[in-house]
Amino acid sequence: MHAILQIDLPGRRITLATALCCGLLGAARVDAQQPLETETARLPARGAVLVSPEYEFQTSSQGTEHALPFALEVGVTDRLALLVEPVFYTSIRPKTGPSASGAGDLEVTLQYLALRETASRPAVAFAAEVKVPTARNTLIGTRRTDFTPYLIASKRFRQFDLHGNVGYSFVGRPAGLVVQNTLNLALGLEDHVTPRVDLVAEVLSTTAAAGSDAGESSLTAPEIAGAEQVGMLGMRLAVRPRLWLSLGVTYDNTNALLLRPGFTFELP
């Protein structure tokens, strides 16, 4: 679960501002990032605050998982944003072996907009994410710090927004486990069907953190996983100014199905 599982690789970022949307939804529409895990280079304006609670339910041949991730994003300046993502509760119920429940890890991300979008080039941002090992149960987290720098690009094509990410994770090494750093790729697409309705899709790929690339998580440390390929389809609805509902359905190469309903609101 990137978070995102954390997929995913999200985020909960700002995605679109158009004159039409401003007229219908307020003077400075800032869209929710949910349910995308792909990061975008559309950062919140200075002083903007986005709050994004979610619920995640995952089921696979190995068992079920529930989680309550939360995201708080602040526009520090017009080019700098801070994202704080705790996981307040996680429940892992495998079909075999011990179960676990409790708080998950905390992720803190700083983003900097290096280049603004023009007609001929995408917006480009740099980001650095630190995973703070707040989870106390090793079935939920590794109890080691991870660090991930990455590059983000976003480009508008008529009613579509395209986002691409390249990241490299320096993975903390739990005692007794063979762990390797990972390369993370993400491609996300938003179709702004109407000023209130967005359809979204993404593909995510991460190389193996575990010693083999079998694609399965370790039974003793599920966060140390094999290679992962993930696809997601979802939608986002602006139900009122500064309030969005979202739903994402994710399927990965281990045949795990993840449902992610959530909502985002902008504080005044």
C-alpha positions as CSV (number, residue, x, y, z in Angstrom):
1,M,0.0,0.0,0.0
2,H,1.7,3.1,-1.1
3,A,1.0,4.9,0.8
4,I,-0.1,4.5,-2.0
5,L,0.4,2.3,-1.1
6,Q,1.2,5.4,-1.3
7,I,0.5,3.4,-4.4
8,D,0.9,5.9,-4.7
9,L,3.4,6.6,-5.7
10,P,-0.3,10.5,-3.5
11,G,0.0,12.4,-3.4
12,R,-3.3,14.6,-3.1
13,R,-1.9,17.4,-5.2
14,I,-3.2,20.4,-7.1
15,T,-4.0,19.6,-10.7
16,L,-6.0,22.2,-12.7
17,A,-7.1,25.9,-12.8
18,T,-9.0,27.2,-15.7
19,A,-11.0,30.4,-16.2
20,L,-14.2,28.3,-16.7
21,C,-13.7,26.5,-13.5
22,C,-12.9,29.7,-11.6
23,G,-16.2,31.1,-12.8
24,L,-18.1,28.1,-11.6
25,L,-16.3,27.0,-8.5
26,G,-14.7,30.1,-7.0
27,A,-11.9,32.6,-7.7
28,A,-9.0,30.1,-7.6
29,R,-10.1,26.5,-8.1
30,V,-7.5,24.1,-6.7
31,D,-8.4,20.5,-7.5
32,A,-7.9,17.5,-5.3
33,Q,-5.2,15.1,-6.3
34,Q,-7.1,12.0,-5.2
35,P,-7.3,9.3,-6.3
36,L,-4.0,9.7,-8.2
37,E,-0.8,8.5,-6.6
38,T,1.1,10.1,-9.5
39,E,2.5,13.4,-8.3
40,T,1.8,16.6,-10.3
41,A,3.8,19.8,-10.8
42,R,0.6,21.8,-10.2
43,L,1.4,23.0,-6.7
44,P,-1.1,24.9,-4.4
45,A,-0.9,28.7,-4.3
46,R,0.8,30.4,-1.4
47,G,-1.4,30.0,1.7
48,A,-3.7,27.3,0.3
49,V,-4.4,24.3,2.6
50,L,-5.8,21.0,1.3
51,V,-7.0,18.3,3.6
52,S,-7.6,14.8,2.2
53,P,-8.8,11.8,4.3
54,E,-9.2,8.4,2.5
55,Y,-10.3,4.9,3.2
56,E,-8.4,2.0,1.6
57,F,-9.7,-1.6,1.3
58,Q,-7.5,-4.2,-0.4
59,T,-8.2,-7.8,-1.0
60,S,-6.0,-10.5,-2.6
61,S,-5.3,-14.2,-2.4
62,Q,-3.1,-13.4,0.7
63,G,-5.9,-11.8,2.7
64,T,-7.4,-8.3,3.3
65,E,-6.1,-4.9,4.4
66,H,-7.8,-1.7,5.7
67,A,-6.2,1.7,6.1
68,L,-7.1,5.3,6.9
69,P,-4.5,7.5,5.3
70,F,-4.6,11.3,5.6
71,A,-3.0,14.1,3.7
72,L,-2.4,17.7,4.6
73,E,-0.8,19.9,1.9
74,V,0.2,23.5,2.4
75,G,1.3,26.1,-0.2
76,V,4.3,27.6,1.5
77,T,5.0,29.9,-1.4
78,D,3.8,29.9,-5.0
79,R,6.7,27.6,-5.9
80,L,7.1,25.5,-2.7
81,A,4.6,23.1,-1.1
82,L,4.8,20.8,2.0
83,L,2.8,17.6,2.1
84,V,2.4,15.6,5.4
85,E,0.8,12.1,5.1
86,P,0.2,10.1,8.3
87,V,-1.6,6.7,8.2
88,F,-3.8,6.8,11.3
89,Y,-4.8,3.2,11.2
90,T,-3.9,0.0,9.3
91,S,-5.4,-3.5,9.7
92,I,-3.7,-6.5,8.0
93,R,-5.6,-9.8,8.0
94,P,-3.7,-12.5,6.1
95,K,-5.3,-15.8,5.4
96,T,-2.4,-17.5,7.1
97,G,0.0,-16.1,9.7
98,P,-0.4,-13.4,12.3
99,S,-2.7,-10.3,11.9
100,A,-1.7,-6.8,12.8
101,S,-3.3,-3.4,13.4
102,G,-2.2,0.0,14.5
103,A,-0.8,3.3,13.1
104,G,1.2,3.3,9.9
105,D,4.2,5.3,8.8
106,L,4.4,9.0,8.2
107,E,5.5,10.5,4.9
108,V,6.7,14.1,4.6
109,T,7.3,15.6,1.1
110,L,8.7,18.9,0.0
111,Q,8.1,20.0,-3.6
112,Y,9.7,22.9,-5.5
113,L,8.3,24.1,-8.9
114,A,11.4,24.7,-11.0
115,L,9.8,25.6,-14.3
116,R,6.3,26.9,-15.0
117,E,4.3,25.4,-17.9
118,T,4.4,27.1,-21.2
119,A,2.8,26.3,-24.6
120,S,6.0,24.4,-25.6
121,R,7.1,22.7,-22.4
122,P,5.6,21.0,-19.3
123,A,5.7,22.3,-15.7
124,V,8.7,20.7,-13.9
125,A,9.0,20.2,-10.2
126,F,11.5,18.5,-7.9
127,A,10.5,16.7,-4.7
128,A,12.0,14.9,-1.8
129,E,10.0,12.5,0.4
130,V,11.0,11.1,3.7
131,K,9.2,8.1,5.2
132,V,9.4,8.4,9.0
133,P,9.0,4.9,10.6
134,T,6.1,5.7,13.0
135,A,4.6,2.2,12.6
136,R,5.6,0.0,15.6
137,N,4.5,-3.3,14.2
138,T,6.9,-4.8,11.6
139,L,3.9,-6.4,9.7
140,I,2.8,-2.8,9.0
141,G,6.2,-0.9,8.6
142,T,9.9,-1.7,8.4
143,R,10.8,0.6,11.3
144,R,13.5,2.1,9.1
145,T,13.6,5.5,7.3
146,D,13.3,5.7,3.5
147,F,14.3,8.7,1.3
148,T,13.0,9.3,-2.2
149,P,14.0,12.2,-4.5
150,Y,12.0,12.5,-7.7
151,L,11.3,14.5,-10.8
152,I,7.8,15.5,-11.8
153,A,6.5,16.9,-15.1
154,S,2.9,18.0,-15.9
155,K,1.5,19.2,-19.3
156,R,-2.0,20.3,-20.4
157,F,-3.4,19.1,-23.7
158,R,-6.8,20.6,-24.3
159,Q,-9.1,19.0,-21.7
160,F,-6.4,16.5,-20.6
161,D,-3.6,16.8,-18.0
162,L,-0.7,14.4,-18.3
163,H,1.7,13.8,-15.4
164,G,5.0,11.8,-15.3
165,N,7.2,10.9,-12.3
166,V,10.7,9.4,-12.0
167,G,11.9,8.6,-8.5
168,Y,14.6,6.6,-6.7
169,S,14.0,5.3,-3.2
170,F,16.9,4.8,-0.8
171,V,15.3,2.0,1.3
172,G,16.0,1.6,5.0
173,R,17.4,-1.9,5.8
174,P,15.7,-3.9,8.5
175,A,18.0,-6.3,10.4
176,G,18.0,-9.8,8.9
177,L,16.5,-8.9,5.5
178,V,18.1,-8.4,2.1
179,V,16.9,-5.1,0.8
180,Q,17.7,-3.0,-2.3
181,N,16.9,0.5,-3.4
182,T,14.1,0.9,-5.9
183,L,13.4,2.9,-9.1
184,N,9.8,4.3,-9.3
185,L,8.0,5.3,-12.4
186,A,4.5,6.8,-12.7
187,L,2.3,8.1,-15.5
188,G,-1.1,9.7,-14.7
189,L,-3.8,11.1,-17.0
190,E,-6.7,13.4,-16.0
191,D,-9.7,14.0,-18.4
192,H,-11.5,17.1,-17.2
193,V,-14.9,16.0,-18.7
194,T,-16.8,19.0,-17.3
195,P,-15.9,21.7,-14.8
196,R,-17.2,19.4,-12.0
197,V,-16.2,15.9,-13.2
198,D,-12.8,14.4,-13.8
199,L,-11.9,10.9,-15.0
200,V,-8.4,9.7,-14.0
201,A,-6.1,6.8,-14.8
202,E,-2.6,5.9,-14.0
203,V,0.1,3.2,-14.2
204,L,2.8,2.8,-11.6
205,S,5.9,0.6,-11.7
206,T,8.4,0.0,-8.9
207,T,11.4,-2.3,-9.0
208,A,11.8,-4.9,-6.3
209,A,12.9,-3.8,-2.8
210,A,13.0,-7.5,-1.7
211,G,16.0,-9.7,-2.5
212,S,13.9,-11.3,-5.3
213,D,11.5,-9.8,-7.8
214,A,8.8,-12.4,-7.4
215,G,6.2,-9.6,-6.9
216,E,5.1,-10.8,-3.4
217,S,5.6,-9.1,-0.1
218,S,7.7,-10.7,2.6
219,L,5.5,-12.5,5.1
220,T,7.6,-11.0,7.9
221,A,7.9,-7.5,6.4
222,P,5.1,-6.9,3.9
223,E,6.4,-3.4,3.1
224,I,9.5,-5.0,1.6
225,A,7.9,-6.1,-1.6
226,G,8.9,-7.6,-5.0
227,A,8.6,-5.7,-8.2
228,E,5.2,-4.0,-8.6
229,Q,3.1,-2.9,-11.6
230,V,-0.1,-1.1,-10.7
231,G,-3.0,0.3,-12.8
232,M,-5.8,2.5,-11.5
233,L,-9.1,4.0,-12.9
234,G,-11.0,6.5,-11.0
235,M,-13.1,9.7,-10.9
236,R,-13.3,13.0,-9.0
237,L,-16.4,15.1,-8.5
238,A,-16.6,18.7,-7.3
239,V,-19.7,18.7,-5.2
240,R,-19.4,22.3,-4.1
241,P,-16.7,25.0,-4.1
242,R,-13.6,23.7,-2.3
243,L,-15.0,20.2,-1.8
244,W,-14.3,17.1,-4.0
245,L,-15.3,13.5,-3.7
246,S,-13.1,10.8,-5.3
247,L,-13.0,7.0,-5.9
248,G,-10.1,4.9,-7.3
249,V,-10.0,1.2,-8.2
250,T,-6.5,-0.2,-8.4
251,Y,-5.3,-3.6,-9.6
252,D,-1.7,-4.9,-9.5
253,N,0.5,-7.7,-10.7
254,T,-0.2,-9.8,-7.6
255,N,-3.9,-9.8,-8.4
256,A,-4.7,-7.5,-5.5
257,L,-7.7,-5.2,-5.8
258,L,-7.7,-1.9,-3.9
259,L,-10.7,0.4,-3.5
260,R,-9.9,4.0,-2.4
261,P,-12.9,6.4,-1.7
262,G,-12.0,9.7,-0.2
263,F,-12.7,13.4,-0.2
264,T,-10.7,16.7,-0.3
265,F,-11.5,20.1,1.0
266,E,-9.7,23.4,0.9
267,L,-9.5,25.4,4.1
268,P,-10.4,29.1,3.8
